[in-house]
Amino acid sequence: MRWFLLHERTAVFVEKGDWYVLVYNPCQHLQADNRCGIYETRPQICRDYSTRNCEYEDSWVYDHYWELPEQVEEYAEAVLGPRRGRTFRSARPAAPSRSATRSTKG
């Protein structure tokens, strides 16, 4: 799930116990008239997709909704508690040393 949330314009949510991934980016092959520009050679995932069960309301309230990996980490710590003194979060990257920043400016 963290991998999905590291990409722009994605979200993960839970509704009635089912988990979903939202991708807010339109397909690069979607034409201005909303038709597929590669229909005859579209990938299998597109061939299998159906809009039969799509919901078009924007006013949904989800059981859980995350847009950032940090939100998932905070949720995990709140629900599961600390992991034997360790955090669910990745270590924060070290700040560059002053000597490293000076050598790149020269």
Residue frames as qw, qx, qy, qz and C-alpha x, y, z in Angstrom:
[[0.000, 0.887, 0.462, 0.000, 0.00, 0.00, 0.00],
 [0.333, -0.750, 0.100, 0.563, 2.85, 2.37, 0.80],
 [0.416, -0.037, 0.593, 0.688, 4.18, 1.89, -2.74],
 [0.161, 0.691, 0.615, 0.345, 0.89, 3.12, -4.24],
 [0.208, -0.931, -0.261, 0.147, 0.88, 6.18, -1.98],
 [0.477, -0.488, 0.268, 0.680, 4.41, 7.14, -3.00],
 [0.297, 0.300, 0.590, 0.688, 3.01, 7.95, -6.45],
 [0.136, 0.109, 0.062, -0.983, 1.30, 11.24, -7.26],
 [0.558, 0.032, -0.160, -0.814, -2.47, 11.48, -7.36],
 [0.563, -0.109, -0.812, -0.110, -3.26, 8.15, -5.67],
 [0.457, -0.398, 0.415, -0.678, -5.18, 7.24, -2.54],
 [0.350, -0.079, -0.933, 0.027, -6.13, 4.10, -0.62],
 [0.474, -0.269, 0.229, -0.806, -9.41, 3.74, 1.19],
 [0.050, -0.118, -0.981, 0.147, -11.46, 1.17, 3.10],
 [0.528, -0.076, -0.050, -0.844, -15.20, 0.89, 2.70],
 [0.890, -0.134, 0.062, -0.432, -17.25, -1.78, 4.50],
 [0.786, -0.367, 0.489, 0.091, -14.09, -3.83, 5.08],
 [0.803, 0.424, 0.271, 0.320, -12.99, -3.82, 1.43],
 [0.373, -0.607, 0.224, 0.665, -9.73, -2.07, 0.43],
 [0.590, 0.735, 0.301, 0.145, -9.44, 0.02, -2.73],
 [0.448, -0.291, 0.213, 0.818, -6.77, 1.98, -4.60],
 [0.349, 0.875, 0.283, -0.178, -7.79, 5.21, -6.33],
 [0.515, -0.058, 0.341, 0.785, -5.76, 6.54, -9.24],
 [0.171, 0.804, 0.301, -0.484, -6.68, 10.11, -10.07],
 [0.067, -0.487, 0.523, 0.696, -4.69, 10.26, -13.30],
 [0.786, 0.469, 0.106, -0.388, -6.48, 9.80, -16.60],
 [0.838, 0.057, 0.435, 0.325, -5.02, 7.26, -18.99],
 [0.180, -0.529, 0.378, 0.738, -2.45, 8.73, -21.36],
 [0.115, 0.102, 0.809, 0.567, -4.40, 7.19, -24.25],
 [0.149, 0.674, 0.666, -0.284, -7.75, 8.75, -23.34],
 [0.265, 0.356, 0.396, 0.804, -8.80, 11.05, -26.17],
 [0.111, -0.043, 0.153, -0.981, -10.57, 14.41, -25.81],
 [0.627, -0.166, -0.318, -0.692, -13.92, 12.73, -26.54],
 [0.591, -0.379, 0.583, -0.408, -13.24, 10.21, -23.70],
 [0.965, 0.218, -0.051, -0.135, -12.70, 7.31, -26.08],
 [0.746, -0.419, 0.411, 0.313, -9.68, 5.02, -25.95],
 [0.312, 0.801, -0.371, -0.350, -6.98, 5.97, -28.43],
 [0.125, 0.417, -0.891, -0.129, -5.54, 2.42, -28.53],
 [0.780, -0.048, 0.267, -0.564, -8.80, 0.46, -28.28],
 [0.895, 0.298, -0.284, -0.170, -7.78, -2.32, -30.69],
 [0.669, 0.300, -0.562, 0.384, -4.44, -2.92, -28.90],
 [0.400, -0.693, 0.253, -0.544, -5.41, -1.97, -25.33],
 [0.089, 0.334, -0.886, 0.309, -3.89, -4.01, -22.46],
 [0.423, -0.278, -0.857, -0.094, -5.78, -6.93, -20.90],
 [0.145, -0.341, -0.616, 0.695, -6.49, -4.99, -17.70],
 [0.267, 0.237, -0.064, -0.932, -8.41, -2.46, -19.80],
 [0.448, -0.045, -0.733, -0.510, -10.25, -5.23, -21.66],
 [0.378, -0.297, -0.851, 0.212, -11.35, -6.75, -18.34],
 [0.014, -0.187, -0.389, 0.902, -12.46, -3.42, -16.85],
 [0.084, -0.588, -0.712, -0.376, -16.16, -2.60, -16.74],
 [0.079, -0.224, 0.200, -0.951, -18.01, 0.53, -15.65],
 [0.504, -0.424, -0.674, -0.335, -21.08, -1.52, -14.67],
 [0.606, -0.585, -0.486, 0.235, -20.39, -1.11, -10.94],
 [0.355, 0.215, -0.140, 0.899, -18.84, 2.35, -11.00],
 [0.208, -0.790, -0.503, 0.282, -20.11, 4.93, -8.55],
 [0.374, 0.510, 0.178, 0.754, -20.10, 8.52, -9.70],
 [0.353, -0.898, -0.216, -0.151, -20.89, 10.38, -6.48],
 [0.435, 0.505, -0.393, 0.634, -18.23, 12.61, -4.96],
 [0.409, -0.619, 0.219, -0.634, -19.82, 12.83, -1.52],
 [0.860, -0.142, -0.489, 0.030, -18.70, 9.47, -0.15],
 [0.377, -0.730, 0.471, -0.322, -17.48, 9.06, 3.40],
 [0.739, 0.241, -0.627, 0.054, -14.99, 6.19, 3.74],
 [0.828, -0.523, -0.179, 0.090, -14.16, 4.12, 6.80],
 [0.558, -0.568, 0.247, 0.552, -10.48, 5.04, 6.24],
 [0.580, 0.788, 0.118, 0.168, -8.83, 7.19, 3.58],
 [0.570, -0.579, 0.246, 0.529, -5.11, 7.83, 3.03],
 [0.559, 0.828, -0.015, 0.034, -3.25, 9.94, 0.47],
 [0.166, 0.785, -0.555, 0.219, 0.23, 9.83, 2.02],
 [0.734, 0.036, -0.654, 0.181, 2.34, 6.94, 3.35],
 [0.103, 0.231, -0.569, 0.783, 2.86, 8.93, 6.57],
 [0.617, -0.213, 0.059, -0.755, -0.90, 8.80, 7.21],
 [0.884, -0.036, -0.440, -0.154, -0.82, 4.99, 7.03],
 [0.525, 0.191, -0.626, 0.544, 2.16, 4.89, 9.38],
 [0.212, -0.259, 0.388, -0.859, 0.40, 7.14, 11.90],
 [0.794, -0.148, -0.145, -0.572, -2.73, 4.99, 11.66],
 [0.814, 0.065, -0.567, 0.107, -0.73, 1.77, 12.19],
 [0.279, 0.212, -0.608, 0.712, 0.98, 3.22, 15.26],
 [0.439, -0.225, 0.224, -0.841, -2.35, 4.40, 16.69],
 [0.870, -0.069, -0.189, -0.450, -4.11, 1.07, 16.10],
 [0.900, 0.077, -0.404, 0.143, -1.29, -1.42, 16.64],
 [0.571, -0.801, 0.139, 0.114, 0.89, 0.52, 19.04],
 [0.091, 0.801, -0.578, -0.122, 4.68, 0.75, 18.90],
 [0.936, 0.190, -0.296, 0.006, 6.64, -2.26, 17.64],
 [0.845, -0.338, -0.140, 0.389, 8.87, -3.06, 20.62],
 [0.371, -0.698, 0.061, 0.609, 10.20, 0.44, 20.79],
 [0.298, -0.036, 0.553, 0.777, 10.51, 0.80, 17.02],
 [0.395, 0.493, 0.135, -0.763, 8.37, 2.90, 14.77],
 [0.707, 0.448, 0.545, 0.053, 6.51, 1.86, 11.62],
 [0.326, 0.930, -0.056, -0.158, 8.03, 4.85, 9.89],
 [0.813, 0.339, -0.081, 0.467, 11.18, 4.72, 7.84],
 [0.527, -0.483, -0.095, 0.693, 14.19, 6.51, 9.23],
 [0.218, 0.951, 0.084, -0.202, 14.36, 10.16, 8.29],
 [0.761, 0.448, -0.040, 0.468, 17.13, 10.80, 5.75],
 [0.551, -0.494, -0.095, 0.666, 20.19, 12.50, 7.20],
 [0.206, 0.958, 0.036, -0.195, 20.65, 16.14, 6.31],
 [0.758, 0.483, -0.114, 0.423, 23.58, 16.73, 3.96],
 [0.612, -0.492, -0.121, 0.607, 26.72, 17.81, 5.74],
 [0.067, 0.926, -0.019, -0.371, 27.93, 21.36, 5.28],
 [0.274, -0.502, 0.643, 0.510, 31.08, 20.19, 3.51],
 [0.414, 0.283, 0.815, 0.290, 29.00, 18.21, 0.99],
 [0.262, 0.861, 0.428, -0.087, 26.81, 21.23, 0.20],
 [0.105, -0.845, 0.255, 0.457, 29.84, 23.50, -0.20],
 [0.382, -0.267, 0.741, 0.483, 31.57, 21.15, -2.64],
 [0.394, 0.500, 0.736, 0.228, 28.52, 21.03, -4.95],
 [0.126, 0.933, 0.241, -0.235, 28.23, 24.85, -5.14],
 [0.336, -0.667, 0.372, 0.551, 31.80, 25.46, -6.28]]
